[in-house]
């Protein structure tokens, strides 16, 4: 794992370079020469937190005010049939 450092100015001028560097490891963003922020990939963040990637339903449940959104999708009547390979 490689650690990269960007000044706030360099980060602001080239966010894409910082995002690409974060693939190799954490990116520290400095202010006045001192680390102030860290940029990680979401996979690294989940790994550090000991969590797996959240499911869509978990994300939807976390939306503020989302409990008042009605969501009742229709059920599909689907029956699978065996496939014949000839």
Beta strands, then each sheet from edge to edge (+ up, - down):
strand 1: 4-7
strand 2: 27-31
strand 3: 34-39
sheet 1: 1+ 2+ 3-
end
